Amino acid sequence: MIRGFCKRFARLRYAFSKKLEHHEAACALFVAYYNFV
């Protein structure tokens, strides 16, 4: 499950991280979700 989620996260990161702020926000969301679950 974690592996699949990481794959989806990587795809989203490449698709939506046009700016560094967006990349940082995506990383923060991923870490928060990973720690929460």
N, CA, C and O atoms as CSV, one atom per row, in Angstrom:
chain,resi,resn,atom,element,x,y,z
A,1,MET,N,N,0.823,-1.193,0.000
A,1,MET,CA,C,0.000,0.000,0.000
A,1,MET,C,C,0.867,1.257,0.000
A,1,MET,O,O,0.597,2.202,-0.741
A,2,ILE,N,N,1.894,1.265,0.822
A,2,ILE,CA,C,2.753,2.446,0.886
A,2,ILE,C,C,3.444,2.662,-0.456
A,2,ILE,O,O,3.605,3.793,-0.914
A,3,ARG,N,N,3.847,1.562,-1.073
A,3,ARG,CA,C,4.530,1.673,-2.361
A,3,ARG,C,C,3.618,2.295,-3.420
A,3,ARG,O,O,4.044,3.158,-4.189
A,4,GLY,N,N,2.371,1.852,-3.450
A,4,GLY,CA,C,1.417,2.419,-4.395
A,4,GLY,C,C,1.149,3.880,-4.118
A,4,GLY,O,O,1.032,4.685,-5.042
A,5,PHE,N,N,1.051,4.220,-2.857
A,5,PHE,CA,C,0.801,5.619,-2.508
A,5,PHE,C,C,1.982,6.488,-2.924
A,5,PHE,O,O,1.800,7.603,-3.411
A,6,CYS,N,N,3.188,5.972,-2.731
A,6,CYS,CA,C,4.378,6.730,-3.132
A,6,CYS,C,C,4.395,6.946,-4.639
A,6,CYS,O,O,4.793,8.008,-5.119
A,7,LYS,N,N,3.959,5.927,-5.384
A,7,LYS,CA,C,3.911,6.076,-6.843
A,7,LYS,C,C,2.941,7.175,-7.229
A,7,LYS,O,O,3.246,8.017,-8.074
A,8,ARG,N,N,1.765,7.164,-6.603
A,8,ARG,CA,C,0.784,8.198,-6.907
A,8,ARG,C,C,1.317,9.567,-6.508
A,8,ARG,O,O,1.124,10.549,-7.225
A,9,PHE,N,N,1.988,9.628,-5.362
A,9,PHE,CA,C,2.559,10.891,-4.903
A,9,PHE,C,C,3.598,11.399,-5.896
A,9,PHE,O,O,3.649,12.593,-6.192
A,10,ALA,N,N,4.414,10.504,-6.401
A,10,ALA,CA,C,5.441,10.905,-7.365
A,10,ALA,C,C,4.798,11.462,-8.629
A,10,ALA,O,O,5.247,12.474,-9.166
A,11,ARG,N,N,3.739,10.794,-9.106
A,11,ARG,CA,C,3.063,11.291,-10.305
A,11,ARG,C,C,2.463,12.665,-10.047
A,11,ARG,O,O,2.577,13.561,-10.883
A,12,LEU,N,N,1.821,12.837,-8.887
A,12,LEU,CA,C,1.228,14.132,-8.563
A,12,LEU,C,C,2.315,15.196,-8.444
A,12,LEU,O,O,2.142,16.330,-8.890
A,13,ARG,N,N,3.425,14.816,-7.842
A,13,ARG,CA,C,4.510,15.773,-7.662
A,13,ARG,C,C,4.998,16.266,-9.015
A,13,ARG,O,O,5.193,17.466,-9.205
A,14,TYR,N,N,5.197,15.349,-9.956
A,14,TYR,CA,C,5.695,15.752,-11.266
A,14,TYR,C,C,4.648,16.565,-12.027
A,14,TYR,O,O,4.994,17.446,-12.813
A,15,ALA,N,N,3.382,16.271,-11.795
A,15,ALA,CA,C,2.329,16.954,-12.535
A,15,ALA,C,C,2.063,18.355,-11.992
A,15,ALA,O,O,1.769,19.272,-12.758
A,16,PHE,N,N,2.165,18.525,-10.678
A,16,PHE,CA,C,1.669,19.753,-10.071
A,16,PHE,C,C,2.744,20.617,-9.428
A,16,PHE,O,O,2.430,21.680,-8.894
A,17,SER,N,N,3.992,20.196,-9.462
A,17,SER,CA,C,5.025,20.975,-8.785
A,17,SER,C,C,5.725,21.913,-9.759
A,17,SER,O,O,6.919,21.777,-10.026
A,18,LYS,N,N,4.977,22.846,-10.273
A,18,LYS,CA,C,5.587,23.824,-11.163
A,18,LYS,C,C,6.412,24.818,-10.347
A,18,LYS,O,O,7.427,25.329,-10.822
A,19,LYS,N,N,5.979,25.084,-9.140
A,19,LYS,CA,C,6.699,26.002,-8.268
A,19,LYS,C,C,7.198,25.249,-7.047
A,19,LYS,O,O,6.642,24.219,-6.667
A,20,LEU,N,N,8.238,25.766,-6.447
A,20,LEU,CA,C,8.824,25.122,-5.276
A,20,LEU,C,C,7.837,25.085,-4.114
A,20,LEU,O,O,7.807,24.115,-3.356
A,21,GLU,N,N,7.025,26.140,-3.968
A,21,GLU,CA,C,6.048,26.163,-2.875
A,21,GLU,C,C,5.063,25.008,-3.010
A,21,GLU,O,O,4.695,24.382,-2.017
A,22,HIS,N,N,4.644,24.731,-4.218
A,22,HIS,CA,C,3.705,23.630,-4.445
A,22,HIS,C,C,4.356,22.296,-4.103
A,22,HIS,O,O,3.716,21.408,-3.541
A,23,HIS,N,N,5.629,22.164,-4.446
A,23,HIS,CA,C,6.338,20.926,-4.136
A,23,HIS,C,C,6.464,20.749,-2.626
A,23,HIS,O,O,6.269,19.650,-2.108
A,24,GLU,N,N,6.787,21.825,-1.927
A,24,GLU,CA,C,6.912,21.752,-0.473
A,24,GLU,C,C,5.573,21.402,0.162
A,24,GLU,O,O,5.520,20.607,1.100
A,25,ALA,N,N,4.492,21.988,-0.343
A,25,ALA,CA,C,3.167,21.692,0.191
A,25,ALA,C,C,2.797,20.235,-0.073
A,25,ALA,O,O,2.226,19.577,0.796
A,26,ALA,N,N,3.112,19.730,-1.251
A,26,ALA,CA,C,2.813,18.340,-1.577
A,26,ALA,C,C,3.597,17.402,-0.663
A,26,ALA,O,O,3.063,16.399,-0.191
A,27,CYS,N,N,4.857,17.728,-0.417
A,27,CYS,CA,C,5.675,16.901,0.477
A,27,CYS,C,C,5.124,16.935,1.893
A,27,CYS,O,O,5.065,15.906,2.565
A,28,ALA,N,N,4.721,18.118,2.349
A,28,ALA,CA,C,4.177,18.249,3.700
A,28,ALA,C,C,2.890,17.443,3.841
A,28,ALA,O,O,2.679,16.781,4.857
A,29,LEU,N,N,2.034,17.497,2.828
A,29,LEU,CA,C,0.792,16.719,2.863
A,29,LEU,C,C,1.090,15.227,2.909
A,29,LEU,O,O,0.457,14.485,3.660
A,30,PHE,N,N,2.049,14.792,2.108
A,30,PHE,CA,C,2.401,13.380,2.085
A,30,PHE,C,C,2.917,12.926,3.442
A,30,PHE,O,O,2.509,11.876,3.939
A,31,VAL,N,N,3.804,13.702,4.045
A,31,VAL,CA,C,4.374,13.340,5.351
A,31,VAL,C,C,3.289,13.341,6.415
A,31,VAL,O,O,3.246,12.443,7.256
A,32,ALA,N,N,2.412,14.337,6.389
A,32,ALA,CA,C,1.333,14.405,7.375
A,32,ALA,C,C,0.407,13.197,7.235
A,32,ALA,O,O,0.030,12.588,8.236
A,33,TYR,N,N,0.042,12.849,6.010
A,33,TYR,CA,C,-0.834,11.703,5.790
A,33,TYR,C,C,-0.145,10.412,6.214
A,33,TYR,O,O,-0.755,9.553,6.851
A,34,TYR,N,N,1.119,10.283,5.858
A,34,TYR,CA,C,1.871,9.068,6.193
A,34,TYR,C,C,1.972,8.896,7.706
A,34,TYR,O,O,1.828,7.785,8.215
A,35,ASN,N,N,2.217,9.989,8.425
A,35,ASN,CA,C,2.328,9.915,9.882
A,35,ASN,C,C,0.970,9.686,10.534
A,35,ASN,O,O,0.877,9.021,11.565
A,36,PHE,N,N,-0.084,10.236,9.930
A,36,PHE,CA,C,-1.429,10.095,10.494
A,36,PHE,C,C,-1.931,8.669,10.344
A,36,PHE,O,O,-2.537,8.121,11.265
A,37,VAL,N,N,-1.685,8.070,9.197
A,37,VAL,CA,C,-2.150,6.708,8.931
A,37,VAL,C,C,-1.063,5.748,9.325
A,37,VAL,O,O,-1.230,4.536,9.190
